Amino acid sequence: MPTLLLRLAGPMQSWGTRSRFDERDTDLEPSKSGVIGLLCAAMGVDRAEEEPVLALARCRLGVRVDREGVLRVDYLTAQDERGATTISRRYYLADAVFLAGLEGEAPEAVEWLQRAHRALKNPVWPLALGRKSYVPSPGVYLPGGWREEGLEQALTQYPLLVPPGPGEREVSRRFVVESRGWEGSLRMDQPRSSFARRKFAARYVQSCYREVKHVPQPTAARP
């Protein structure tokens, strides 16, 4: 089962799944609906289009946390037509770096993953890390991001996006991987409609720490 890997890194990210009224939350890792929405933006999928969303929703999501984000909050004020002022709280993750992977099994899911991988090189619409103003830096596309191995193996074997300390060759990283069944923690971010209709179902994830080997990048020889 092939896996598409993505780099989700930037000064600010927000992956809310429980926002209500004037409080916009964020999870500590990318949400499944957010990752699929990002891929749909890269491919130029219309918000009312359902087929690619449901096909990608059949994939299994996994995340390797290469750098934990710092949870912060912005306070925004706005006035309504009566002049009353309201304050909204918008939570976000500062300086987080994630390696996210989507594993496809069904043929239509694999086909859409391949399309998304190609589209990430030259996205149709601007990509964002949960909110429009949260721009990825560096980019989401990974040259070796298309893997023929399964989700867990792909996440474990891909080189670290954040180099470890001097002399470290193996480090422990947190993994959050979607369960195949009903074990683990509940997440309400499984898309079951187009993004225009905004309907979501439950899925379950399991968290653990795993050792990841650091593969140093080769340096150019001095002339």
MOSUL-V310864 format. One record per helix or strand. SS is the DSSP state (hx for helix, st for strand). FROM is the first residue (numbers start at 0). TO is the last residue. If there is no record, write none. Layout:
BEGIN
ss:SS from:FROM to:TO
ss:SS from:FROM to:TO
END
This chain:
BEGIN
ss:st from:2 to:8
ss:st from:11 to:12
ss:st from:19 to:19
ss:st from:22 to:23
ss:hx from:31 to:42
ss:hx from:50 to:56
ss:st from:59 to:66
ss:st from:69 to:78
ss:st from:84 to:93
ss:st from:96 to:102
ss:hx from:106 to:118
ss:st from:145 to:146
ss:hx from:150 to:156
ss:st from:169 to:177
ss:st from:184 to:190
ss:st from:199 to:212
END
